Amino acid sequence: MNATLSGALVLVGRKLLTAFVQLWLVATLIFSVMYIMPGDPVLLLLGAESNPSPEAVAAMRGQLGLDQPVISQYFVWLWNALHLDFGKSLTNGYPVAKYVTSNLPRTLELAFAAIIVAALIGVPLGIAAALKRGSLRDTVLTSIATIGISVPVYILGTLLVLFFSIQLGWLPASGYTDISRNVVEHFRKLALPAFALGFGLAASIARMTRSSMLEILGRDFVRALRAKGMSEHRIIWQHVLRNAAIPIVTIIGLQLGNLMGGTVLVEAMFNWPGLSTLLVSAVSARNYPLVQGSMLAIAALFILINLVVELFYSLLDPRIRRRRS
Amino acid sequence: MTGRLLSLSRSQPAFAASLAILGAVVFVAIFGTWLAPQNPYAINPSAVNQGSSAAHWLGTDEFGRDLLSRLLIGVRPTMLVAIGATVIAGFFGTLLGIAGAYSRPALSFIIMRGVDIMLSFPPILLALLAVGFWESGVFSLAVVIGVLYIPHFARVAHSATLQVTRQEFMEAEHAMGASVQRVVRVAILPNILSPLVVQATLTVAAAILLESGLSFLGLGIVPPEPSWGQMIGTARGYLSQHPMYAIWPSLLLALTVLSINVLGDRLRDTLDPRLREE
């Protein structure tokens, strides 16, 4: 027991260390992109074709801190980021951290809603396909899953808007209503983005569910249970599903991290005011402090989610815990 | 290889259809400018957002430009970005992967850990970061997307090289005193080519999706030059007046990506039976 506990502590320590190194590397990358990219970011910001005066260029350089030596800029940036100070927005002087903290919960909400949609669609479809392997139903469901993975999320989103808001008029096409103002409207506006984001995930969850169900169905213990005369219904629901659950739950958990990438397009297309919408509008406006701050927030969230998911599974599944290389 | 591909397309209609679609896409990417029935940039304020007609087979966009012509010339920037990115990622990724498998343990550790960390991030986030600080266009998009997919190639090349280095003929090459260049060229590259080809098809599909995603957000191909992703993004503002404006490019883009994925799956099964799933 003691050995297991210390082993678990070592594992947690190692994962925490990796996450910190990752975060530091990403922060460094986000900082250095401004210098790696060819061309002058200040001229890009002010518009080189408008021929900005040297004074305006120098002033903007000072505002961005670009007139300081790169090394000291780097440490100041890291130090401030550690204190959650990402500078001020170039357009209105608001602290970037304020934008980030107000938009972060909305991104999380959308991501969780999408995961729930994906699990509710993907798991039953995967089970249905596995139970009738090789049948027409299986072929149709598997093909739908392949298409679901191939269709980009913004095409699916566009089709959903066309059908549910324009043809049927059931749901609003985009926007956001705060939950404290109108609960029903809040969820009506959440529905389409959550479905757009969830469908692609549902496809990969369905595939994983199908293959892990098939694997368990082929095991000896299932044959033994059948030989014993247990009803097929009980075998599936009490034994096969329980054993197939670990990989299914794992893929659902791992998808949470990947969702951060998918939300970029979905948030932007549905005007959902989350971190990605913040990032995309900051990129279009070349609002550099806001780009860096929102990007770092998304990256941190991504690393944190992956860390939690990995820790959860490695502590839960003894096979992963023992495999310490 | 050609013979095997031919026999495959006879036995599998989905594969044959994908090949036909991709052939058409490549053809249009090369000759689209000449195929376009009208000037794709000609603005016509009196024919804005129209449906299909004899003059405009697929209708017009928000500036009255001919949609069919814009769809036809919109393939080329996407394909240039996708192929350019795949060449960049394939070249540097393969180099890095072989180096990772072939160098001292410390260097190899640094290379492969770096690859792992980059792989753990969604490419679209890093791409957004890069286009935020660089002017957008076919060239910059190809470079940015290419760099982002270097780790994917490196991972594949690395594991394939490790497999090859364990084979006996490698020992023979070393025993004969072959130089590193010769070993890489004669022994490693031909033997890791199959997984790399499969990875290349996957990367082309991913690069198309990434380019069209960025263009959809208005951060990719710069107007008035069209690309399918950018057309979908613009059409989103006119969904109720002109739904087909969004549907045509969506359909073409989805079909193209689906075809590449089908092709990639089949290629993987044919070229490398060991990688076959299930």
Interface residues (C-beta under 8 A of the other chain):
Chain A: Q22 L25 V26 L29 I30 V33 M34 M37 P38 G39 P41 L44 T146 I147 I149 S150 V151 P152 Y154 I155 T158 L159 V161 L162 I166 A173 S211 G257 N258 M260 G261 G262 V264 L265 A268 M269 L279 V280 A282 V283 S284 R286 Y288 V291 M295 I298 A299 F302 N306
Chain B: I117 S120 F121 P122 P123 I124 L125 L126 L128 L129 A130 V131 G132 F133 W134 E135 L209 S212 G213 F216 L217 G218 L219 G229 I232 G233 A235 R236 L239 S240 P243 A246 I247 S250 L253 A254 V257 L258 N261 E278
